[in-house]
């Protein structure tokens, strides 16, 4: 792979960034490619083994766990969540319609993105919460939200990204299995895939590989903690492990989870964009420059940005990690889909070159 395909974009972002790092991994039928620049790591840093927070890309793992349990007959995609959480009926039922597993995985539940009332309260109560707010959002807070929240939006009608919804999805799946999220996702997904460098909790012996991220003031950002809704964004991983994940997604490696993987790639819902549909957890997006849709997901934490996407039939997968802090106006444009994020821009440039 030619470095010039993406080098101008990465250099441009790093020039604008304070203390930023970028790493890229590509897998094709011919093999793998890794590259990266790290702000405060030695030049001999092994790029493929550095640990990053993957943020909301975690949702694809949670949704694969869902697909696995559906394929095994443990649950149905259209089972109502209130069947498992009757105490949450107020927030899970509207006009006689019930939120299902499918609704949670495709962001069609009508639930809000976050419990902003409590998050704002936590940030006012504790200065440290401004830098790691989800650490202070407890399981009791989550239980109180779902017990008291009156669902007003129509279920299954309008797409709305919901960390709360996917967080609840992960929690309910784990309740059914009788395990916590770390145990369930490790036993059911990570170990079968041989992803030994993907974690909920990074142990001390691996902290020397944990990429450092900085805020706009040049201060180190602490590791993300999400005790109440881990399934929405808690995982940390490496380029090596994430390319392995994409190899399984593209069928380049055989697995007993292949039916669950296939189910997660089917279209299960719409989004506001006519070009983008929802799989289970995955975005399935049609690009003008490609005959095949890109299946992808991104992730953002306080310190990290992630892109993970692939062209299944062509066998091309790309993962981009960065610790670049974006200005508010650019974050708003990305949130409003007025422009792609840093990592998606880089990935799209590489996709275009590889298929040309």
C-alpha positions as CSV (number, residue, x, y, z in Angstrom):
1,X,0.0,0.0,0.0
2,X,1.3,3.5,-0.8
3,X,1.7,5.9,2.1
4,X,1.0,8.9,-0.1
5,X,-2.6,7.8,-0.4
6,X,-3.3,9.1,3.1
7,X,-0.1,10.9,4.2
8,X,-1.3,14.4,3.2
9,X,-4.5,14.0,5.2
10,X,-2.7,12.6,8.3
11,X,0.0,15.3,8.2
12,X,-2.7,18.0,7.8
13,X,-4.6,16.8,10.9
14,X,-1.4,16.4,13.0
15,X,-0.3,20.0,12.1
16,X,-3.6,21.3,13.5
17,X,-3.6,19.1,16.5
18,X,-2.0,19.5,19.9
19,X,-0.1,16.4,21.0
20,X,-2.0,14.2,18.5
21,X,-1.4,10.6,17.3
22,X,-2.8,8.7,14.3
23,X,-2.5,5.0,13.5
24,X,-3.9,3.2,10.5
25,X,-4.3,-0.5,9.7
26,X,-5.5,-2.0,6.4
27,X,-6.3,-5.7,5.6
28,X,-6.8,-7.0,2.1
29,X,-6.7,-10.5,0.6
30,X,-3.0,-9.9,0.0
31,X,-2.2,-9.2,3.6
32,X,-2.0,-6.4,6.3
33,X,-0.5,-2.9,6.5
34,X,0.2,-0.8,9.5
35,X,1.4,2.8,9.9
36,X,1.2,5.5,12.6
37,X,2.7,8.6,14.2
38,X,2.6,8.9,18.0
39,X,3.2,12.1,19.8
40,X,5.1,10.9,22.8
41,X,6.2,7.4,21.9
42,X,9.6,6.3,20.6
43,X,10.1,5.8,16.9
44,X,10.4,2.0,17.3
45,X,6.9,1.8,18.7
46,X,5.1,-1.3,17.4
47,X,2.1,0.5,15.9
48,X,-0.1,-2.6,15.6
49,X,0.1,-3.4,19.3
50,X,-0.7,0.1,20.8
51,X,-4.0,0.2,22.7
52,X,-6.7,2.7,21.8
53,X,-10.2,3.3,23.1
54,X,-12.6,2.3,20.4
55,X,-15.6,4.0,21.8
56,X,-18.9,3.4,20.1
57,X,-17.4,0.8,17.8
58,X,-18.0,-1.4,20.9
59,X,-21.7,-1.3,19.8
60,X,-20.9,-3.7,16.9
61,X,-19.5,-6.2,19.5
62,X,-22.7,-5.8,21.6
63,X,-24.8,-6.3,18.5
64,X,-22.9,-9.4,17.5
65,X,-23.6,-10.8,20.9
66,X,-27.2,-10.1,20.2
67,X,-27.1,-11.8,16.8
68,X,-25.3,-14.8,18.3
69,X,-28.1,-15.2,20.9
70,X,-30.7,-14.9,18.2
71,X,-29.1,-17.5,16.0
72,X,-28.8,-19.8,18.9
73,X,-32.5,-19.4,19.7
74,X,-32.0,-17.9,23.1
75,X,-34.0,-14.8,22.2
76,X,-35.8,-13.3,19.1
77,X,-34.8,-10.0,17.5
78,X,-38.4,-8.8,18.0
79,X,-38.8,-9.9,21.6
80,X,-40.0,-6.8,23.6
81,X,-37.5,-5.6,26.2
82,X,-40.2,-5.2,28.7
83,X,-40.5,-9.0,28.8
84,X,-37.1,-8.9,30.5
85,X,-37.4,-5.6,32.3
86,X,-41.1,-5.2,33.3
87,X,-40.1,-2.5,35.8
88,X,-39.1,-0.3,32.9
89,X,-42.5,-0.4,31.2
90,X,-42.9,3.4,31.4
91,X,-39.8,4.0,29.2
92,X,-40.2,0.9,26.9
93,X,-43.8,1.2,25.8
94,X,-45.5,4.0,23.9
95,X,-49.0,3.9,22.4
96,X,-49.2,0.1,22.9
97,X,-46.0,-0.5,20.9
98,X,-43.0,-2.1,22.7
99,X,-39.3,-1.5,22.2
100,X,-37.5,-4.7,20.9
101,X,-33.9,-5.9,20.7
102,X,-34.0,-4.9,17.0
103,X,-35.0,-1.3,17.9
104,X,-32.2,-0.9,20.4
105,X,-29.5,-2.2,18.0
106,X,-30.7,0.0,15.1
107,X,-31.3,3.2,17.1
108,X,-35.1,3.1,16.3
109,X,-36.2,2.9,20.0
110,X,-37.1,6.5,20.4
111,X,-34.9,6.7,23.5
112,X,-32.7,9.8,24.0
113,X,-29.0,9.8,23.3
114,X,-28.0,10.3,26.9
115,X,-29.5,10.9,30.3
116,X,-28.4,14.5,30.1
117,X,-30.2,15.8,33.2
118,X,-28.1,13.5,35.4
119,X,-24.9,13.9,33.4
120,X,-25.1,17.7,33.8
121,X,-25.8,17.3,37.5
122,X,-22.7,15.0,37.9
123,X,-20.5,17.6,36.2
124,X,-21.7,20.3,38.5
125,X,-21.1,18.2,41.6
126,X,-17.6,17.0,40.8
127,X,-14.9,18.8,38.8
128,X,-13.3,15.5,37.8
129,X,-16.6,14.5,36.2
130,X,-16.1,17.1,33.5
131,X,-13.1,14.9,32.3
132,X,-14.7,11.5,32.7
133,X,-18.4,12.0,33.2
134,X,-19.6,8.5,32.5
135,X,-17.5,7.2,35.4
136,X,-19.9,9.0,37.7
137,X,-23.1,7.8,36.0
138,X,-24.0,4.8,38.1
139,X,-26.1,1.7,37.5
140,X,-28.5,3.3,40.1
141,X,-28.8,6.4,37.9
142,X,-29.6,4.2,34.8
143,X,-32.2,2.2,36.7
144,X,-33.8,5.4,37.9
145,X,-33.9,6.7,34.4
146,X,-35.6,3.7,32.8
147,X,-38.0,3.4,35.7
148,X,-39.1,7.0,35.5
149,X,-38.6,8.2,31.9
150,X,-41.9,8.6,30.0
151,X,-41.2,7.5,26.4
152,X,-42.8,10.1,24.1
153,X,-41.4,9.3,20.7
154,X,-42.9,6.7,18.4
155,X,-41.0,3.5,18.4
156,X,-39.6,2.3,15.1
157,X,-40.5,5.4,13.2
158,X,-37.6,7.9,13.5
159,X,-33.9,7.1,13.8
160,X,-32.1,8.6,16.7
161,X,-28.7,7.6,18.0
162,X,-28.9,6.4,21.5
163,X,-26.1,5.4,23.8
164,X,-28.7,4.7,26.4
165,X,-30.5,2.3,24.1
166,X,-27.4,0.2,23.2
167,X,-26.2,0.4,26.8
168,X,-29.5,-1.2,27.9
169,X,-29.2,-3.8,25.1
170,X,-25.9,-4.9,26.5
171,X,-27.2,-5.0,30.0
172,X,-30.2,-7.1,29.2
173,X,-28.2,-9.6,27.1
174,X,-25.8,-10.0,30.1
175,X,-28.7,-10.4,32.5
176,X,-30.1,-13.2,30.3
177,X,-26.6,-14.9,30.2
178,X,-26.1,-14.3,34.0
179,X,-22.7,-12.6,33.4
180,X,-21.3,-9.1,33.5
181,X,-20.4,-7.4,30.2
182,X,-16.7,-8.1,30.5
183,X,-17.2,-11.8,31.0
184,X,-19.9,-12.1,28.3
185,X,-18.1,-10.3,25.6
186,X,-14.8,-12.0,26.3
187,X,-16.2,-15.5,26.4
188,X,-18.7,-15.1,23.6
189,X,-16.8,-12.9,21.1
190,X,-13.2,-12.0,21.9
191,X,-11.9,-15.4,22.9
192,X,-13.4,-17.2,19.9
193,X,-11.9,-14.6,17.6
194,X,-8.5,-14.8,19.3
195,X,-8.7,-11.1,20.2
196,X,-6.4,-11.3,23.2
197,X,-5.6,-7.6,23.1
198,X,-9.1,-6.3,23.3
199,X,-10.3,-5.4,26.8
200,X,-13.0,-3.9,29.0
201,X,-10.3,-3.4,31.7
202,X,-6.7,-2.9,30.7
203,X,-4.5,-4.6,33.2
204,X,-1.4,-3.0,34.7
205,X,1.0,-5.0,32.6
206,X,-0.5,-3.6,29.4
207,X,-0.6,0.1,30.4
208,X,2.8,0.8,28.8
209,X,1.0,0.1,25.4
210,X,-2.0,2.4,26.2
211,X,-1.8,5.3,23.9
212,X,-1.8,8.6,25.7
213,X,-4.3,11.2,24.7
214,X,-4.4,14.9,25.7
215,X,-7.0,17.6,26.0
216,X,-6.7,21.1,24.5
217,X,-4.6,22.3,27.5
218,X,-2.1,19.5,27.0
219,X,-3.3,17.6,30.0
220,X,-3.5,13.8,29.9
221,X,-7.0,12.4,29.6
222,X,-7.8,9.5,32.0
223,X,-9.0,6.2,30.7
224,X,-12.7,6.0,29.9
225,X,-14.9,4.2,32.5
226,X,-18.6,3.4,31.8
227,X,-19.9,1.3,34.7
228,X,-23.6,1.7,33.8
229,X,-23.6,1.1,30.1
230,X,-20.4,-0.6,29.0
231,X,-22.0,-2.1,25.9
232,X,-22.3,1.3,24.4
233,X,-18.6,2.2,24.3
234,X,-16.2,0.6,26.8
235,X,-13.8,-1.5,24.7
236,X,-10.1,-0.8,24.1
237,X,-8.2,-2.6,21.4
238,X,-5.3,-2.6,19.0
239,X,-4.9,-2.3,15.2
240,X,-3.9,-6.0,15.1
241,X,-7.0,-7.2,16.9
242,X,-9.4,-4.9,15.0
243,X,-8.1,-6.2,11.7
244,X,-8.6,-9.7,12.9
245,X,-12.2,-8.6,13.8
246,X,-12.7,-7.3,10.3
247,X,-11.3,-10.5,8.8
248,X,-14.0,-12.4,10.6
249,X,-16.6,-9.8,9.5
250,X,-15.6,-10.3,5.8
251,X,-15.5,-14.1,6.0
252,X,-11.7,-14.3,5.5
253,X,-11.6,-16.4,8.6
254,X,-13.9,-19.3,9.4
255,X,-15.9,-19.1,12.6
256,X,-18.9,-20.8,14.3
257,X,-20.2,-17.2,14.6
258,X,-20.5,-16.8,10.8
259,X,-24.4,-16.9,10.9
260,X,-24.5,-14.3,13.6
261,X,-22.0,-12.1,11.6
262,X,-24.2,-12.5,8.5
263,X,-27.3,-11.6,10.4
264,X,-25.7,-8.4,11.7
265,X,-24.9,-7.3,8.1
266,X,-28.5,-7.6,6.9
267,X,-30.5,-4.4,6.7
268,X,-32.7,-4.0,9.8
269,X,-33.6,-0.3,9.7
270,X,-33.4,3.0,8.0
271,X,-31.5,6.3,8.9
272,X,-32.3,9.9,7.9
273,X,-29.9,9.4,5.0
274,X,-31.2,7.5,1.9
275,X,-27.7,6.3,1.3
276,X,-27.3,4.7,4.8
277,X,-29.2,1.8,6.3
278,X,-28.7,0.0,9.7
279,X,-27.5,-3.5,10.2
280,X,-27.3,-4.8,13.8
281,X,-25.0,-2.2,15.2
282,X,-23.3,-1.5,11.8
283,X,-24.0,1.4,9.4
284,X,-24.4,0.2,5.8
285,X,-23.5,3.1,3.6
286,X,-23.6,3.5,-0.2
287,X,-20.9,5.7,-1.7
288,X,-21.0,7.3,-5.1
289,X,-17.5,6.1,-5.8
290,X,-18.1,2.4,-4.9
291,X,-20.6,-0.2,-6.3
292,X,-20.5,-2.1,-2.9
293,X,-21.7,-0.5,0.4
294,X,-19.2,0.2,3.1
295,X,-20.2,-1.4,6.4
296,X,-18.7,0.7,9.1
297,X,-18.9,2.2,12.6
298,X,-17.0,5.0,14.3
299,X,-16.3,5.8,17.9
300,X,-15.4,8.8,20.0
301,X,-14.4,9.1,23.6
302,X,-13.0,12.1,25.4
303,X,-9.5,11.3,24.1
304,X,-9.9,9.0,21.1
305,X,-11.5,8.8,17.7
306,X,-12.0,5.4,15.9
307,X,-13.1,4.4,12.4
308,X,-13.7,0.7,11.5
309,X,-15.1,-0.2,8.1
310,X,-14.9,-2.8,5.3
311,X,-16.0,-3.8,1.8
312,X,-17.1,-7.3,2.4
313,X,-17.1,-8.7,-1.1
314,X,-13.8,-7.1,-2.0
315,X,-12.1,-8.1,1.2
316,X,-10.9,-4.7,2.2
317,X,-11.0,-3.5,5.8
318,X,-9.6,-0.3,7.3
319,X,-9.2,0.8,10.9
320,X,-8.0,4.3,11.9
321,X,-7.3,5.4,15.4
322,X,-6.5,9.0,16.4
323,X,-6.2,11.2,19.5
324,X,-6.8,14.5,17.7
325,X,-8.9,17.0,19.7
326,X,-11.4,18.7,17.4
327,X,-12.7,22.2,17.7
328,X,-16.3,22.6,18.7
329,X,-17.5,23.9,15.3
330,X,-16.0,20.9,13.6
331,X,-17.5,18.5,16.1
332,X,-20.9,20.1,15.5
333,X,-20.5,19.7,11.7
334,X,-19.7,16.0,12.2
335,X,-22.6,15.5,14.5
336,X,-24.9,17.1,11.9
337,X,-23.4,15.0,9.1
338,X,-22.1,18.1,7.4
339,X,-18.7,16.5,7.1
340,X,-16.9,13.2,7.8
341,X,-14.8,12.9,10.9
342,X,-11.0,12.8,10.7
343,X,-10.7,9.0,10.6
344,X,-13.5,8.5,8.0
345,X,-11.8,11.0,5.6
346,X,-8.5,9.0,5.8
347,X,-10.3,5.7,5.4
348,X,-12.3,6.8,2.4
349,X,-9.2,8.1,0.7
350,X,-7.6,4.6,1.1
351,X,-10.7,2.8,0.0
352,X,-10.9,4.9,-3.2
353,X,-7.2,4.1,-4.0
354,X,-7.6,0.4,-3.3
355,X,-10.6,-0.1,-5.6
356,X,-9.5,2.2,-8.4
